[in-house]
Amino acid sequence: MKLKKKLGADNYKPLDVILSRGQGVWVYDIDQKRYMDCLSAYSAVNQGHCHPAILKAMQEQAQKLTLTSRAFRNDQLALFYQDICELTGSHKVLPMNSGAEAVETAVKAVRKWGYEVKGIPENRAEIIVCADNFHGRTITIVGFSTDPVSRSGFGPFTPGFKIVPFGDAKALEKAITPNTVAFLAEPIQGEAGVIIPPDGYLKEVREICSSANIMLILDEIQTGLGRTGKLLAEEHENIEADLTLVGKALSGGFYPVSAVLSNNEVLGVLKPGEHGSTFGGNPLACAVARAALKVIKDENLVKNAAEMGKYFLDGLKKAENNQIKEIRGKGLLMAVEFKPGAGGARKYCRNLQDQGILCKETHDNIIRFAPPLVITREEVDWALDRIIPVISKSE
């Protein structure tokens, strides 16, 4: 910790635990104390830490070929396209590395679609986003954030974005103009504190976007690939976005892999030289992602997330503390929100660390619980036996 403080930029405030290995839902610190990971690297390790099948795929591919750039073809990319399209029902894929890159890719693609297909005057395209969103950390993305900590000191920002309240379909409808090309939102706002929109919201949003001829972009980088008890969170309301963004668990935590899932109408506007990435779609990434997707499917992790999520949430709701404002969740994405006068959530996170539970506060007064999707009923019971006493204390 001293070395990190001396040499590292101070852009994170982690809990004071130094982890050295992990397996499944468990991680171990440098003194070999065991903890249950209830953050899952912000849902990047849905398949559990160091899943052996993904590790095997990574080792085998790393011994053969890791990177060619997209200047040449490789034997894993088309197979990755096939696997993810079969699993998600997508028609076209554009692979990138980080979630933020996937968001930036979608922004570029829908703007170009607006100019070339919809006929919007050049440089007039508008994208509507939601208040309290989190889509990444690039200059463009923080420019349409409403979080002052994310924005302050980083301007000037990219123009062309409008902000409406999350969960308010009428506000979206009112904000649309002839220059609107897309609406970008998270199905459930993760970093905002697991904010779940009203029932029917996404369905109404889908109808509005279709009627106005604008693209619906759903950022499923955190909510996707099983986290909420469905493969994609959009499935809870039986809708399909025009562009779906996935990342994090797309590699099971082994490697940065993200993708834009869409159709030829949108991604077809991009021509050679207009967008790309040296590492995007590299053979190592594709082999890892293929294995990560296979694990989700073969081990029925979506079903387990739905069942264990309900069981976990029901257990959390047994906590008795008048400082708790709300306990909510969908699948294995859950949150305990404390009232503003409760003194913040970080003290609870520290106390939970002492009990062998690792989680992280968000927006000061909310704890997010999101263990790997491989968690068992016995492991949920183990966690609840330690969480309930801690969050039930109001001092």
PAZA-170861 format. One line per field, with one value per residue (C-alpha): residue number from 1; x, y, z. Coordinates in steps of 0.05 Angstrom, whole numbers, plus 32768, in hexadecimal, padded with zeros to 4 digits. Layout:
# residues N
k <- [NUM, ...]
xx <- [X, ...]
yy <- [Y, ...]
zz <- [Z, ...]
END
This chain:
# residues 395
k <- [1, 2, 3, 4, 5, 6, 7, 8, 9, 10, 11, 12, 13, 14, 15, 16, 17, 18, 19, 20, 21, 22, 23, 24, 25, 26, 27, 28, 29, 30, 31, 32, 33, 34, 35, 36, 37, 38, 39, 40, 41, 42, 43, 44, 45, 46, 47, 48, 49, 50, 51, 52, 53, 54, 55, 56, 57, 58, 59, 60, 61, 62, 63, 64, 65, 66, 67, 68, 69, 70, 71, 72, 73, 74, 75, 76, 77, 78, 79, 80, 81, 82, 83, 84, 85, 86, 87, 88, 89, 90, 91, 92, 93, 94, 95, 96, 97, 98, 99, 100, 101, 102, 103, 104, 105, 106, 107, 108, 109, 110, 111, 112, 113, 114, 115, 116, 117, 118, 119, 120, 121, 122, 123, 124, 125, 126, 127, 128, 129, 130, 131, 132, 133, 134, 135, 136, 137, 138, 139, 140, 141, 142, 143, 144, 145, 146, 147, 148, 149, 150, 151, 152, 153, 154, 155, 156, 157, 158, 159, 160, 161, 162, 163, 164, 165, 166, 167, 168, 169, 170, 171, 172, 173, 174, 175, 176, 177, 178, 179, 180, 181, 182, 183, 184, 185, 186, 187, 188, 189, 190, 191, 192, 193, 194, 195, 196, 197, 198, 199, 200, 201, 202, 203, 204, 205, 206, 207, 208, 209, 210, 211, 212, 213, 214, 215, 216, 217, 218, 219, 220, 221, 222, 223, 224, 225, 226, 227, 228, 229, 230, 231, 232, 233, 234, 235, 236, 237, 238, 239, 240, 241, 242, 243, 244, 245, 246, 247, 248, 249, 250, 251, 252, 253, 254, 255, 256, 257, 258, 259, 260, 261, 262, 263, 264, 265, 266, 267, 268, 269, 270, 271, 272, 273, 274, 275, 276, 277, 278, 279, 280, 281, 282, 283, 284, 285, 286, 287, 288, 289, 290, 291, 292, 293, 294, 295, 296, 297, 298, 299, 300, 301, 302, 303, 304, 305, 306, 307, 308, 309, 310, 311, 312, 313, 314, 315, 316, 317, 318, 319, 320, 321, 322, 323, 324, 325, 326, 327, 328, 329, 330, 331, 332, 333, 334, 335, 336, 337, 338, 339, 340, 341, 342, 343, 344, 345, 346, 347, 348, 349, 350, 351, 352, 353, 354, 355, 356, 357, 358, 359, 360, 361, 362, 363, 364, 365, 366, 367, 368, 369, 370, 371, 372, 373, 374, 375, 376, 377, 378, 379, 380, 381, 382, 383, 384, 385, 386, 387, 388, 389, 390, 391, 392, 393, 394, 395]
xx <- [8000, 803A, 8058, 8015, 800C, 8052, 804F, 8006, 7FD4, 7FA1, 7F63, 7F45, 7F32, 7F34, 7F27, 7F67, 7F6C, 7FA3, 7F8A, 7FB9, 7F8E, 7F46, 7F1B, 7ED0, 7EAE, 7EEA, 7F28, 7F64, 7F91, 7FDC, 7FD4, 7FA7, 7F68, 7F2B, 7EF4, 7EB5, 7EB7, 7E74, 7E89, 7EA2, 7ED0, 7E91, 7E72, 7EAF, 7EB9, 7E72, 7E90, 7EB8, 7F01, 7F33, 7EFF, 7F27, 7F06, 7F14, 7F5A, 7F67, 7F4E, 7F7A, 7FB8, 7FAE, 7FA2, 7FDC, 800B, 7FF3, 7FE3, 7FD1, 7FCD, 7FCD, 7FA9, 7F6E, 7F9E, 7F9B, 7F66, 7F6A, 7F48, 7F22, 7EFD, 7EC7, 7EBB, 7EB2, 7E80, 7E5A, 7E59, 7E41, 7E0D, 7DF1, 7DEC, 7DCF, 7DA9, 7DD3, 7DE0, 7E21, 7E5A, 7E92, 7EC6, 7EED, 7F13, 7EF4, 7EAC, 7EBA, 7ED5, 7E94, 7E6C, 7E98, 7E8F, 7E43, 7E44, 7E6C, 7E42, 7DFE, 7E17, 7E2F, 7DED, 7DC8, 7DEE, 7DF0, 7DAE, 7D7F, 7D96, 7DA7, 7DD1, 7E1B, 7E33, 7DEC, 7DE0, 7DC5, 7DC7, 7D9A, 7DB7, 7D9E, 7DAE, 7DDA, 7DF5, 7E38, 7E55, 7EA0, 7ED7, 7EEA, 7EE3, 7EA6, 7E85, 7E92, 7E79, 7E32, 7E38, 7E12, 7E43, 7E6C, 7EA6, 7EAB, 7EA5, 7EC7, 7F07, 7F05, 7EE2, 7ED6, 7EA9, 7E8E, 7E4C, 7E0F, 7DF0, 7DAF, 7DA0, 7D5C, 7D48, 7D51, 7D11, 7CE7, 7CD1, 7CA7, 7CE5, 7D09, 7CD0, 7CCE, 7D1A, 7D1B, 7D26, 7D2F, 7D7B, 7D76, 7D9B, 7D99, 7D87, 7DBF, 7DAF, 7DBF, 7D85, 7D96, 7DC4, 7DFD, 7E2D, 7DF3, 7DE1, 7DBB, 7D82, 7D4B, 7D1A, 7CCF, 7CAF, 7CA0, 7CD3, 7D00, 7CC5, 7CAA, 7CF0, 7CF5, 7CB2, 7CC6, 7D09, 7CE8, 7CB2, 7CE4, 7D16, 7D4E, 7D7D, 7D76, 7DBB, 7DBC, 7DFC, 7DFC, 7E46, 7E35, 7DEE, 7DFA, 7E12, 7DE6, 7DF0, 7DA5, 7D8A, 7D82, 7DB9, 7DAB, 7D83, 7D58, 7D39, 7D13, 7CE4, 7CEA, 7D09, 7D46, 7D74, 7D8F, 7DD5, 7DE8, 7E2B, 7E4D, 7E90, 7EAA, 7E92, 7E9C, 7EE2, 7ED2, 7F05, 7F41, 7F4A, 7F2A, 7EF5, 7EB7, 7E88, 7E51, 7E18, 7DEB, 7DD3, 7DEC, 7DC2, 7DED, 7E30, 7E2C, 7E3B, 7E82, 7EB3, 7EFD, 7F29, 7EF0, 7EF4, 7F1E, 7F4E, 7F92, 7F7C, 7F32, 7F1F, 7F64, 7F69, 7F78, 7F3C, 7F0F, 7F24, 7F1B, 7ED7, 7EBF, 7ED2, 7EB1, 7E70, 7E72, 7E78, 7E3B, 7E13, 7E2D, 7E2A, 7DE5, 7DFE, 7DC3, 7D92, 7DBF, 7DC2, 7D76, 7D6D, 7DA7, 7D97, 7D50, 7D69, 7DA0, 7D71, 7D3C, 7D72, 7D8C, 7D45, 7D45, 7D76, 7D57, 7D75, 7D4C, 7D87, 7D7B, 7D53, 7D49, 7D63, 7D5A, 7D75, 7D6B, 7D90, 7DD4, 7DD7, 7DBF, 7DC6, 7DBA, 7DAD, 7DB5, 7D93, 7DBD, 7DC7, 7DE2, 7E2A, 7E3A, 7E41, 7E8D, 7E8D, 7E60, 7E8F, 7ECA, 7EA3, 7E8F, 7ED8, 7EE7, 7EB3, 7ED1, 7EA1, 7EBE, 7E8F, 7E92, 7E69, 7E4E, 7E34, 7E48, 7E09, 7DFE, 7E1F, 7E1C, 7E1C, 7E2E, 7E51, 7E68, 7E2E, 7E4C, 7E38, 7E14, 7DDB, 7E0B, 7E39, 7DFE, 7DEC, 7E34, 7E32, 7DEF, 7E06, 7E3B, 7E18, 7DD7, 7DF7, 7E24, 7DF0, 7DBD, 7DE8, 7DD7, 7E11]
yy <- [8000, 802F, 801F, 802C, 806E, 8083, 806F, 806A, 809E, 80A9, 809C, 8063, 805A, 800F, 7FE9, 7FD8, 7F90, 7F75, 7F3A, 7F06, 7ECD, 7EB9, 7E7D, 7E7E, 7EAE, 7EB0, 7EDD, 7EDA, 7F11, 7F0F, 7EF2, 7EBB, 7ED5, 7EC0, 7EF0, 7EE8, 7F18, 7F3C, 7F6D, 7F3E, 7F75, 7F9D, 7F5E, 7F4D, 7F09, 7EEE, 7EAA, 7EAC, 7EBA, 7E93, 7E65, 7E29, 7E24, 7E6D, 7E67, 7E2A, 7E4F, 7E8A, 7E5F, 7E37, 7E74, 7E9B, 7E64, 7E69, 7EB1, 7EEE, 7F2A, 7F37, 7F7B, 7F7F, 7F8A, 7F3E, 7F0A, 7ED8, 7E95, 7EA9, 7EE8, 7ECB, 7E93, 7EC7, 7EEB, 7EAA, 7E97, 7EDA, 7EE4, 7E9F, 7EAC, 7EF3, 7EF2, 7F2A, 7F36, 7F5E, 7F65, 7F99, 7F82, 7FB3, 7FAF, 7FD8, 7FE8, 8032, 8021, 7FFD, 803A, 8068, 8038, 803A, 8086, 808A, 8056, 8075, 80BA, 80A1, 807B, 80BC, 80E2, 80AC, 8088, 80B6, 80F5, 8121, 815E, 8154, 8161, 8169, 8123, 811E, 80E4, 80E1, 80C4, 80BC, 80E2, 80BC, 8091, 806E, 8059, 8061, 8094, 80B2, 80FC, 80F3, 80C5, 80EE, 812A, 810E, 80F5, 8119, 8104, 8142, 8117, 80F7, 8139, 816F, 8189, 8162, 8191, 81A7, 816E, 814F, 816F, 814B, 812B, 8137, 811E, 8105, 80E4, 8099, 8071, 80A9, 8095, 80D4, 80FF, 80D7, 80E0, 812B, 8132, 8113, 8143, 8138, 8136, 80FE, 80BF, 8094, 8089, 806B, 804D, 8016, 7FE5, 7FEA, 8021, 7FFD, 8033, 805F, 802B, 7FF3, 8022, 7FF8, 801D, 8015, 7FD7, 7FE3, 801B, 7FF7, 7FDE, 8025, 803F, 800B, 8021, 806B, 805F, 8035, 8069, 80A2, 807B, 8081, 804B, 802C, 801E, 7FF5, 7FF4, 7FAD, 7FAD, 7FA2, 7F87, 7F57, 7F0F, 7EF3, 7F25, 7F37, 7EF0, 7EF7, 7EF2, 7F3C, 7F69, 7F80, 7F3B, 7F4B, 7F75, 7F4C, 7F83, 7F87, 7FC2, 7FDA, 7FDA, 7FB2, 7FBE, 7F86, 7F80, 7F6E, 7F26, 7F1B, 7F03, 7EE8, 7F19, 7EFE, 7F34, 7F76, 7F63, 7F8A, 7F8A, 7FB1, 7F83, 7FA0, 7F98, 7FA8, 7FE9, 8009, 7FE6, 7FE4, 802E, 8023, 8019, 8003, 8037, 805B, 8037, 8002, 7FEC, 7FCA, 7F97, 7F94, 7F4F, 7F31, 7EE5, 7EE1, 7F0C, 7EE5, 7EA1, 7EB9, 7ED8, 7E98, 7E6F, 7EA2, 7EA0, 7E53, 7E52, 7E7F, 7E50, 7E0C, 7E1B, 7E3A, 7E79, 7EA3, 7E75, 7E72, 7EBE, 7EC2, 7E8E, 7EA1, 7EEB, 7EE3, 7EB9, 7EEC, 7F28, 7F08, 7EFB, 7F42, 7F5D, 7F3B, 7F70, 7F9E, 7FE3, 8024, 8044, 8019, 803E, 8005, 7FC0, 7FB0, 7F86, 7F5B, 7F19, 7F1E, 7F6A, 7F84, 7FC2, 7FD8, 8023, 8047, 8088, 80C8, 80CF, 8088, 809F, 8080, 8039, 8033, 8023, 7FE8, 7FD1, 7FD4, 7FAC, 7F79, 7F73, 7F5F, 7F29, 7F0E, 7F31, 7F60, 7F94, 7FDE, 801B, 8045, 808C, 808E, 806E, 802F, 7FEA, 7FC0, 7F74, 7F4F, 7F0D, 7EE0, 7EBA, 7E77, 7E83, 7E4A, 7E4A, 7E36, 7E70, 7EA0, 7E87, 7E91, 7ED9, 7EEA, 7ED0, 7F06, 7F3E, 7F41, 7F4E, 7F85, 7FAC, 7FA5, 7FD0, 8019, 8035]
zz <- [8000, 800E, 7FC9, 7FA7, 7FCC, 7FB7, 7F6E, 7F5A, 7F45, 7F7D, 7F51, 7F7B, 7FC3, 7FCE, 800E, 8032, 801D, 7FEF, 7FC7, 7FA9, 7F8E, 7F82, 7F71, 7F64, 7F93, 7FC2, 7FC3, 7FF2, 800C, 8012, 8059, 803C, 805E, 8035, 801F, 7FF6, 7FBA, 7FB9, 7F83, 7F4C, 7F30, 7F1F, 7EFF, 7ED5, 7EF8, 7EF1, 7EE3, 7F24, 7F2E, 7F04, 7EE4, 7ECC, 7E88, 7E77, 7E92, 7E66, 7E28, 7E38, 7E43, 7E04, 7DD9, 7DF8, 7DE3, 7D9A, 7D88, 7DB1, 7D82, 7D38, 7D37, 7D08, 7CCE, 7CC7, 7CD4, 7D0D, 7D18, 7D57, 7D45, 7D18, 7D4A, 7D81, 7D55, 7D4A, 7D94, 7DAE, 7D76, 7D83, 7DCE, 7DCB, 7D89, 7D6D, 7D22, 7D22, 7D54, 7D5D, 7D90, 7DBB, 7DFD, 7E35, 7E44, 7E39, 7DF3, 7DE4, 7DF9, 7DCE, 7D94, 7D9B, 7D9E, 7D5E, 7D3A, 7D49, 7D37, 7CF4, 7CEB, 7CF9, 7CC3, 7C8E, 7C98, 7CBE, 7C9A, 7CD5, 7CC3, 7CCF, 7D16, 7D31, 7D4C, 7D93, 7DC3, 7E00, 7E41, 7E88, 7EC7, 7EF8, 7EBF, 7EC0, 7E7D, 7E87, 7E91, 7E4E, 7E42, 7E17, 7E49, 7E88, 7E60, 7E63, 7EAA, 7EE1, 7F17, 7F2A, 7F41, 7EFC, 7ED7, 7F00, 7EE3, 7EA2, 7E71, 7E3C, 7E29, 7DE9, 7DD4, 7DBA, 7DF8, 7E1D, 7E63, 7E7C, 7EBD, 7EC0, 7EC3, 7EA4, 7E5E, 7E55, 7E60, 7E2A, 7DF9, 7E06, 7DFC, 7DB6, 7D7C, 7D31, 7D3F, 7D73, 7D5E, 7D9D, 7DE5, 7E10, 7E53, 7E85, 7E90, 7EDA, 7EF2, 7F14, 7F2C, 7F40, 7F74, 7F50, 7F3B, 7F1C, 7EEE, 7EF5, 7ED6, 7E8D, 7E85, 7E53, 7E2B, 7E25, 7E14, 7DDD, 7DC0, 7DC3, 7DA0, 7D69, 7D5E, 7D5A, 7D2E, 7D60, 7D78, 7DBD, 7DDB, 7E1B, 7E42, 7E5E, 7E6F, 7EB9, 7EB5, 7E7B, 7E75, 7EAD, 7EE5, 7EEE, 7EE5, 7E9A, 7E66, 7E56, 7E85, 7E4A, 7E4A, 7E8A, 7E5F, 7E1F, 7DF6, 7DC8, 7DC4, 7D81, 7DA0, 7DDE, 7DFF, 7E25, 7E47, 7E8D, 7E93, 7E49, 7E5D, 7EA2, 7EBF, 7E99, 7E64, 7E4D, 7E19, 7E04, 7DCA, 7DA8, 7D93, 7D5D, 7D16, 7CD0, 7CCD, 7D03, 7D01, 7CB5, 7CB1, 7CCA, 7C92, 7C94, 7CB6, 7CD9, 7D1B, 7D3C, 7D72, 7D70, 7DA5, 7D96, 7D7D, 7D88, 7D8A, 7DD4, 7DE5, 7DB7, 7DD3, 7E1B, 7E0B, 7DE8, 7E26, 7E55, 7E2E, 7E2D, 7E79, 7E81, 7E54, 7E6A, 7EB5, 7EB3, 7ED4, 7EBE, 7EE1, 7F1F, 7F21, 7F20, 7F56, 7F84, 7F79, 7F93, 7FCE, 7FDE, 7FD8, 8004, 8038, 8036, 8041, 8086, 809E, 80D3, 80D5, 80D4, 80B0, 8073, 803E, 800C, 7FF9, 7FAF, 7F77, 7F3A, 7F33, 7F55, 7F4F, 7F92, 7FBD, 8004, 8007, 8049, 805C, 8054, 809F, 80A8, 80A3, 8060, 8047, 8049, 8094, 8085, 804E, 807F, 80B2, 807D, 8069, 80B1, 80A9, 8069, 8038, 8003, 7FE5, 7FD3, 7FE0, 7FA8, 7FAD, 7FF7, 8014, 7FEA, 7FED, 7FAE, 7FB6, 7F76, 7F81, 7F48, 7F27, 7F3B, 7F84, 7FA7, 7FD8, 8010, 7FFE, 7FFE, 8044, 805A, 8040, 805F, 80A3, 80A1, 807B, 80A2, 80E7, 80CA, 80A3, 80DB, 8109, 8106, 812D]
END
